[in-house]
Amino acid sequence: MNNISQKISAGVDSLSAELFSFIQTLVQTPSLSGKEQKIQELIAAKLKDLNLEVDVVPSILEELKEHPAFCDDGIPFKDRINVVGRWKGTSQDSKANSLILNGHVDVVSTGKEELWHDSPWSGKIENGKLYGRGSCDMKSGLASAIFAIAALQKLGFRPAKDVVVESVIGEESGGIGSLTTIIKGYSADAVIILEPTQLKLCPVQAGALTFRLKVEGQSIHACMKKYGVSAIEKFYELLQAINELERERHASYNNLLYQDPTNVAPISIGTIRGGSWHSTVADEVLVEGRYGVLPGETIETAKKLFLKALQKAVAKDTWLAENPPIVEWFEGQFESGQTALNHPFIQTLAKCHSEMIGKKSELEGVTYGSDLRLFTNHGKMPAVLYGPGDVKNAHAVNEYVSLDEVLKCVKVLALTIYQWCEAL
């Protein structure tokens, strides 16, 4: 580790107690979708404490709804605010590069709170782990970005080009926050999105489409089942076709960035509601699920393949042929997205990771939709996912993040800012 890296590492370590306390405060501040205002006020105050230029940027339906990447998450557009802090560069004429550090504050539901060891909003620290909803996904990542700047400031460094921190909303339900910043003109020469990647560099993401299927049946008393048509059983025929489609798609796709070639763009059924009485043959089933989009595949192509697979199953069944299922695409419609592996920023981040962590960085593709595709596809900015935490803990009961990994992340981010933005 060279002298600058050692200084940065020591500077970050000196802020560790303040960093962990800040993450606790964020986790202890519930921020379910549509209710992110309070936590955004905390973020804005912290950025102002660092003397950053702070903008409060509302997401407004009228400004977003015609954009091709807009996903209507069904949440009322009332006080849905994003916070953008700019650490102004000292020399806009420099050949250095600007950088966006992006993170979302919205979190998913806690589920059954009685299954948690402590309150989902506890922020409890135990055995080097910080627990609570949003600790992994991704309040610790956003805090890492903020404290990377704090550490550099403490050491007396200033970037030649701007460093921008974006605290956005709505990522879990479609990405309206990051889309808002892009539409408003916030841009940089590279973007780090601080999703939980276990500090792996992830420049490629699959997409994800939310779908709903309505399957009709014909009700009758259960004792006369053979004379009715069970919508539940008819859906089972469609489910078999969906599962076969998933197998076929993965068998014909190859990408070395994915360790499990059978789980690049999975198709999952998330909810199923059907029938009205246990002794009545179900006359309707409503199913909702998530359909993965392969990296490099368009949403249009993915949808056509899905519909084709269903039509093939429908053609084999007389009832379904006469009463075809209704398909609806709603809420999150995430494109895939990717940044070239040989992009200079990927190389810079990888180098800084190796310098600070002491081992070569790992490149990996992710199977989930994220805001990366908004920056690469619509903002025309190279972007990479990189942050503390394991995505297996995201959305889970007893969600947690390793604090050691958080510290490592802050150090890598600080060194990356130093090198990419030429901090002096």
C-alpha positions as CSV (number, residue, x, y, z in Angstrom):
1,M,0.0,0.0,0.0
2,N,1.5,3.3,-1.0
3,N,1.7,6.5,1.1
4,I,-1.6,8.0,-0.2
5,S,-3.5,4.8,0.3
6,Q,-2.1,4.5,3.9
7,K,-3.2,8.0,4.7
8,I,-6.7,7.4,3.3
9,S,-7.0,4.1,5.1
10,A,-6.0,5.7,8.4
11,G,-8.3,8.7,7.8
12,V,-11.3,6.4,7.2
13,D,-10.5,4.3,10.3
14,S,-10.5,7.5,12.4
15,L,-14.1,8.1,11.3
16,S,-15.4,4.6,11.9
17,A,-17.4,5.3,15.0
18,E,-19.1,8.3,13.4
19,L,-19.8,6.2,10.3
20,F,-21.3,3.3,12.1
21,S,-23.5,5.7,14.2
22,F,-24.7,7.4,11.0
23,I,-25.7,4.1,9.4
24,Q,-27.5,3.2,12.6
25,T,-29.5,6.4,12.4
26,L,-30.4,5.7,8.8
27,V,-31.6,2.2,9.6
28,Q,-33.5,3.5,12.6
29,T,-35.4,5.9,10.2
30,P,-38.0,3.8,8.4
31,S,-38.1,4.8,4.7
32,L,-40.6,2.6,2.9
33,S,-41.5,3.6,-0.6
34,G,-43.4,6.9,-0.6
35,K,-42.3,7.7,2.9
36,E,-38.7,8.7,2.4
37,Q,-39.0,12.4,3.3
38,K,-37.6,12.2,6.8
39,I,-34.5,10.2,5.9
40,Q,-33.8,12.5,2.9
41,E,-33.8,15.4,5.4
42,L,-31.2,13.6,7.4
43,I,-29.1,13.0,4.2
44,A,-29.4,16.6,3.1
45,A,-28.3,17.8,6.6
46,K,-25.2,15.5,6.5
47,L,-24.2,16.7,3.1
48,K,-24.6,20.3,4.1
49,D,-22.3,19.6,7.2
50,L,-19.7,18.6,4.6
51,N,-20.1,21.9,2.9
52,L,-21.5,20.3,-0.3
53,E,-23.8,22.2,-2.6
54,V,-27.1,20.5,-1.9
55,D,-30.2,20.4,-4.1
56,V,-33.6,18.9,-3.1
57,V,-35.0,17.5,-6.4
58,P,-38.6,16.4,-6.4
59,S,-39.8,13.5,-8.7
60,I,-42.8,14.9,-10.5
61,L,-45.1,12.7,-12.5
62,E,-45.7,15.2,-15.3
63,E,-42.0,15.4,-16.0
64,L,-41.5,11.6,-16.0
65,K,-44.5,9.9,-17.4
66,E,-43.6,10.3,-21.1
67,H,-40.0,9.0,-20.7
68,P,-39.5,5.5,-22.2
69,A,-37.8,4.3,-18.9
70,F,-40.6,5.5,-16.6
71,C,-42.2,2.9,-14.4
72,D,-45.3,3.9,-12.6
73,D,-45.1,2.3,-9.2
74,G,-48.6,3.3,-8.2
75,I,-47.4,5.4,-5.2
76,P,-48.8,9.0,-5.1
77,F,-46.4,11.6,-6.3
78,K,-46.5,13.7,-3.1
79,D,-43.3,15.1,-1.6
80,R,-41.2,12.4,-3.3
81,I,-37.8,14.0,-3.0
82,N,-34.3,13.2,-4.0
83,V,-31.2,14.8,-2.6
84,V,-28.1,15.7,-4.6
85,G,-24.9,17.0,-3.1
86,R,-22.1,18.3,-5.2
87,W,-18.5,18.5,-3.9
88,K,-17.3,21.2,-6.4
89,G,-14.1,20.5,-8.2
90,T,-11.3,23.0,-8.0
91,S,-10.5,23.1,-11.8
92,Q,-13.2,22.5,-14.3
93,D,-10.5,22.9,-17.0
94,S,-8.6,19.9,-15.6
95,K,-8.4,16.7,-17.6
96,A,-9.6,14.8,-14.6
97,N,-13.0,13.1,-14.5
98,S,-16.2,13.8,-12.6
99,L,-18.0,11.1,-10.6
100,I,-21.5,10.3,-9.3
101,L,-22.0,8.2,-6.2
102,N,-25.6,7.0,-6.3
103,G,-27.6,5.2,-3.6
104,H,-31.3,4.7,-2.8
105,V,-33.0,5.2,0.5
106,D,-36.3,3.4,-0.1
107,V,-36.6,0.0,1.5
108,V,-39.0,-2.9,1.1
109,S,-41.5,-4.1,3.6
110,T,-40.2,-5.8,6.7
111,G,-42.6,-8.7,6.4
112,K,-43.6,-10.4,9.6
113,E,-41.8,-8.5,12.3
114,E,-42.1,-11.3,14.8
115,L,-39.7,-13.4,12.7
116,W,-36.9,-10.8,13.3
117,H,-34.6,-11.3,16.3
118,D,-34.9,-7.6,17.1
119,S,-36.9,-4.7,15.6
120,P,-36.4,-4.4,11.9
121,W,-35.5,-0.8,12.7
122,S,-33.1,-1.5,15.5
123,G,-29.7,-0.8,13.9
124,K,-28.3,-3.2,16.4
125,I,-24.5,-3.9,16.2
126,E,-23.4,-7.4,17.2
127,N,-20.4,-9.4,16.3
128,G,-19.3,-6.9,13.6
129,K,-22.6,-6.8,11.9
130,L,-25.2,-4.0,11.8
131,Y,-28.8,-5.3,11.6
132,G,-32.0,-3.8,10.3
133,R,-34.1,-3.2,7.2
134,G,-32.0,-1.3,4.7
135,S,-28.7,-2.0,6.4
136,C,-27.5,-4.0,3.4
137,D,-29.8,-2.7,0.7
138,M,-28.5,-0.1,0.7
139,K,-28.1,2.5,3.4
140,S,-24.6,1.4,4.3
141,G,-23.6,1.9,0.7
142,L,-24.9,5.4,0.6
143,A,-23.2,6.2,3.9
144,S,-20.0,4.8,2.5
145,A,-20.1,7.4,-0.3
146,I,-20.7,10.2,2.1
147,F,-17.9,9.2,4.4
148,A,-15.5,8.7,1.6
149,I,-15.8,12.4,1.0
150,A,-15.6,13.1,4.7
151,A,-12.4,11.2,5.0
152,L,-10.8,13.0,2.0
153,Q,-11.9,16.4,3.4
154,K,-10.4,15.5,6.8
155,L,-7.1,14.8,5.0
156,G,-7.3,18.2,3.3
157,F,-7.9,16.9,-0.3
158,R,-10.0,18.6,-2.9
159,P,-11.1,17.0,-6.3
160,A,-10.2,18.7,-9.5
161,K,-13.6,17.7,-11.0
162,D,-17.0,17.4,-9.3
163,V,-18.0,14.5,-7.0
164,V,-21.8,14.2,-6.8
165,V,-23.7,12.2,-4.2
166,E,-27.2,11.2,-5.2
167,S,-29.6,10.0,-2.6
168,V,-32.6,8.8,-4.6
169,I,-36.0,7.3,-4.0
170,G,-38.2,4.7,-5.7
171,E,-35.4,2.3,-6.8
172,E,-37.2,-0.7,-5.5
173,S,-40.3,0.0,-7.5
174,G,-39.0,1.3,-10.8
175,G,-36.2,3.9,-10.4
176,I,-38.0,7.2,-10.5
177,G,-35.4,8.9,-8.4
178,S,-32.4,8.2,-10.5
179,L,-34.5,8.8,-13.7
180,T,-35.4,12.2,-12.2
181,T,-31.7,13.1,-11.7
182,I,-30.9,12.2,-15.3
183,I,-33.8,14.2,-16.7
184,K,-32.8,17.1,-14.6
185,G,-29.3,17.0,-16.2
186,Y,-27.1,15.7,-13.4
187,S,-24.3,13.9,-15.2
188,A,-20.7,12.8,-14.7
189,D,-17.9,10.9,-16.5
190,A,-18.7,7.7,-14.4
191,V,-21.2,6.4,-11.9
192,I,-20.9,4.1,-8.9
193,I,-24.2,2.7,-7.7
194,L,-23.6,1.4,-4.2
195,E,-25.8,-1.7,-4.3
196,P,-24.6,-4.7,-2.1
197,T,-22.1,-6.6,-4.2
198,Q,-19.7,-7.8,-1.6
199,L,-17.3,-5.4,-3.1
200,K,-17.4,-7.1,-6.5
201,L,-17.4,-4.9,-9.5
202,C,-20.6,-5.5,-11.4
203,P,-20.8,-3.6,-14.7
204,V,-23.6,-5.8,-16.1
205,Q,-27.2,-6.3,-14.9
206,A,-30.0,-8.4,-16.1
207,G,-33.4,-6.8,-16.5
208,A,-36.7,-7.6,-14.8
209,L,-40.3,-7.3,-15.9
210,T,-43.3,-7.5,-13.6
211,F,-46.2,-9.4,-15.1
212,R,-49.8,-10.4,-14.1
213,L,-51.7,-13.4,-15.5
214,K,-55.4,-13.8,-15.3
215,V,-56.6,-17.4,-15.9
216,E,-60.3,-18.2,-16.2
217,G,-62.0,-21.4,-15.2
218,Q,-65.6,-22.6,-14.7
219,S,-66.9,-22.9,-11.1
220,I,-69.0,-25.8,-9.9
221,H,-69.5,-27.7,-6.6
222,A,-66.3,-29.6,-5.8
223,C,-68.2,-32.9,-5.8
224,M,-68.8,-32.3,-9.5
225,K,-65.3,-31.3,-10.3
226,K,-65.1,-33.2,-13.6
227,Y,-67.9,-31.0,-15.0
228,G,-66.2,-27.7,-14.2
229,V,-62.8,-26.2,-15.1
230,S,-60.3,-25.4,-12.4
231,A,-58.5,-22.2,-13.1
232,I,-55.8,-23.4,-10.7
233,E,-55.1,-26.5,-12.7
234,K,-55.1,-24.6,-15.9
235,F,-52.5,-22.2,-14.5
236,Y,-50.4,-25.2,-13.7
237,E,-50.2,-26.0,-17.4
238,L,-49.0,-22.4,-18.0
239,L,-46.5,-22.7,-15.1
240,Q,-44.9,-25.7,-16.8
241,A,-44.5,-23.7,-20.0
242,I,-43.0,-20.8,-18.0
243,N,-40.5,-23.0,-16.3
244,E,-39.5,-24.7,-19.6
245,L,-39.0,-21.2,-21.1
246,E,-36.7,-20.4,-18.3
247,R,-34.6,-23.5,-18.9
248,E,-34.5,-22.9,-22.6
249,R,-33.4,-19.3,-22.3
250,H,-30.5,-20.2,-19.9
251,A,-29.4,-23.1,-22.0
252,S,-28.9,-20.9,-25.0
253,Y,-27.2,-18.0,-23.2
254,N,-23.5,-17.8,-22.1
255,N,-21.9,-15.0,-20.1
256,L,-18.7,-15.6,-18.1
257,L,-19.6,-12.9,-15.7
258,Y,-22.3,-15.1,-14.2
259,Q,-21.1,-17.9,-12.0
260,D,-24.4,-19.8,-12.2
261,P,-25.4,-20.1,-15.9
262,T,-28.8,-21.3,-14.8
263,N,-29.7,-18.2,-12.9
264,V,-29.0,-15.2,-15.0
265,A,-32.5,-14.0,-15.7
266,P,-34.8,-16.2,-13.6
267,I,-38.6,-16.2,-13.9
268,S,-40.4,-16.4,-10.6
269,I,-44.1,-16.5,-9.5
270,G,-44.5,-14.2,-6.5
271,T,-48.2,-14.2,-5.7
272,I,-51.2,-16.3,-6.6
273,R,-54.8,-15.7,-5.7
274,G,-57.6,-18.0,-6.8
275,G,-60.9,-19.4,-5.9
276,S,-63.6,-18.3,-3.5
277,W,-64.4,-21.4,-1.5
278,H,-62.6,-24.6,-0.5
279,S,-65.5,-26.7,-1.8
280,T,-65.9,-24.9,-5.1
281,V,-63.9,-25.4,-8.3
282,A,-61.9,-22.2,-8.8
283,D,-63.2,-20.0,-11.6
284,E,-60.3,-17.5,-11.7
285,V,-56.7,-17.3,-10.7
286,L,-54.6,-14.1,-10.6
287,V,-50.9,-14.6,-10.7
288,E,-48.1,-12.0,-10.4
289,G,-44.5,-12.6,-11.1
290,R,-41.1,-11.4,-12.2
291,Y,-39.6,-12.2,-15.6
292,G,-35.9,-11.8,-16.0
293,V,-34.4,-10.1,-19.1
294,L,-31.1,-11.4,-20.3
295,P,-28.2,-8.9,-20.5
296,G,-28.2,-7.4,-24.0
297,E,-31.8,-8.5,-24.7
298,T,-34.4,-5.9,-25.3
299,I,-37.6,-5.7,-23.3
300,E,-39.6,-6.2,-26.6
301,T,-37.8,-9.4,-27.5
302,A,-38.2,-10.8,-23.9
303,K,-41.9,-10.1,-23.9
304,K,-42.4,-11.7,-27.3
305,L,-40.7,-14.9,-26.1
306,F,-42.8,-15.0,-23.0
307,L,-46.1,-14.6,-24.9
308,K,-45.0,-17.2,-27.5
309,A,-44.3,-19.7,-24.8
310,L,-47.8,-19.1,-23.3
311,Q,-49.4,-19.3,-26.7
312,K,-47.8,-22.6,-27.3
313,A,-49.2,-24.0,-24.1
314,V,-52.6,-22.5,-24.8
315,A,-52.8,-24.2,-28.2
316,K,-52.5,-27.6,-26.6
317,D,-55.5,-27.1,-24.4
318,T,-59.1,-26.8,-25.7
319,W,-60.3,-24.7,-22.7
320,L,-57.3,-22.4,-22.7
321,A,-57.6,-21.9,-26.5
322,E,-61.1,-20.8,-26.1
323,N,-60.4,-18.8,-22.9
324,P,-56.8,-17.6,-23.3
325,P,-55.1,-16.0,-20.3
326,I,-54.8,-12.3,-20.0
327,V,-51.3,-11.0,-19.7
328,E,-50.6,-7.6,-18.2
329,W,-47.2,-5.9,-17.7
330,F,-47.2,-3.5,-14.8
331,E,-45.0,-1.6,-12.3
332,G,-41.2,-2.4,-12.6
333,Q,-40.1,-2.8,-16.3
334,F,-36.4,-2.9,-15.9
335,E,-34.2,-3.0,-19.0
336,S,-30.9,-4.8,-18.9
337,G,-27.8,-2.6,-18.8
338,Q,-24.0,-2.9,-19.1
339,T,-20.7,-1.0,-19.2
340,A,-17.8,-2.2,-21.4
341,L,-15.4,-4.2,-19.3
342,N,-12.4,-2.3,-20.8
343,H,-13.8,1.1,-19.9
344,P,-11.1,3.2,-18.2
345,F,-13.3,3.7,-15.1
346,I,-13.7,0.0,-14.6
347,Q,-10.0,-0.3,-14.7
348,T,-9.5,2.6,-12.3
349,L,-12.0,1.2,-9.7
350,A,-10.5,-2.3,-10.1
351,K,-7.0,-0.9,-9.5
352,C,-8.1,1.1,-6.4
353,H,-9.9,-2.0,-5.0
354,S,-6.7,-4.1,-5.4
355,E,-4.6,-1.4,-3.8
356,M,-6.9,-1.0,-0.7
357,I,-8.1,-4.6,-0.2
358,G,-4.8,-6.3,-1.1
359,K,-6.3,-8.7,-3.7
360,K,-7.5,-8.6,-7.2
361,S,-11.1,-7.4,-7.7
362,E,-13.8,-9.8,-9.0
363,L,-16.0,-8.9,-12.0
364,E,-19.5,-10.3,-11.9
365,G,-22.9,-9.8,-13.5
366,V,-26.0,-9.4,-11.4
367,T,-29.3,-11.1,-11.9
368,Y,-31.5,-8.3,-10.7
369,G,-32.7,-5.0,-12.2
370,S,-31.1,-1.8,-10.8
371,D,-30.7,1.8,-11.6
372,L,-27.5,1.0,-13.6
373,R,-29.6,0.6,-16.8
374,L,-30.9,4.1,-16.4
375,F,-27.4,5.6,-16.4
376,T,-26.0,3.4,-19.2
377,N,-29.0,3.3,-21.5
378,H,-30.6,6.8,-21.0
379,G,-28.0,8.9,-19.2
380,K,-25.2,7.6,-21.6
381,M,-22.9,7.3,-18.6
382,P,-20.6,4.3,-17.7
383,A,-21.9,2.8,-14.5
384,V,-20.9,0.0,-12.2
385,L,-22.5,-1.6,-9.1
386,Y,-20.1,-1.7,-6.2
387,G,-20.9,-1.7,-2.5
388,P,-20.8,-3.5,0.9
389,G,-23.2,-6.3,1.8
390,D,-24.4,-9.5,0.2
391,V,-27.6,-9.3,-1.9
392,K,-28.7,-12.6,-0.3
393,N,-29.4,-10.5,2.8
394,A,-31.3,-7.9,1.0
395,H,-35.1,-8.0,1.5
396,A,-34.5,-10.8,4.1
397,V,-35.5,-11.3,7.7
398,N,-32.6,-10.2,10.0
399,E,-31.0,-8.2,7.2
400,Y,-27.5,-7.1,8.1
401,V,-24.2,-5.8,6.7
402,S,-20.6,-6.5,7.7
403,L,-19.1,-3.4,9.2
404,D,-15.6,-4.5,8.1
405,E,-16.8,-4.6,4.6
406,V,-18.3,-1.1,5.0
407,L,-14.9,0.3,6.0
408,K,-13.2,-1.4,3.1
409,C,-15.8,0.1,0.8
410,V,-15.2,3.6,2.1
411,K,-11.5,3.3,1.6
412,V,-11.8,2.1,-2.0
413,L,-14.3,4.9,-2.8
414,A,-12.0,7.5,-1.3
415,L,-9.0,6.3,-3.3
416,T,-11.1,6.1,-6.4
417,I,-12.2,9.7,-6.0
418,Y,-8.5,10.6,-5.4
419,Q,-7.4,9.0,-8.6
420,W,-10.4,9.5,-11.0
421,C,-11.1,13.0,-9.9
422,E,-7.5,14.0,-9.2
423,A,-7.9,15.1,-5.6
424,L,-5.0,17.2,-4.4
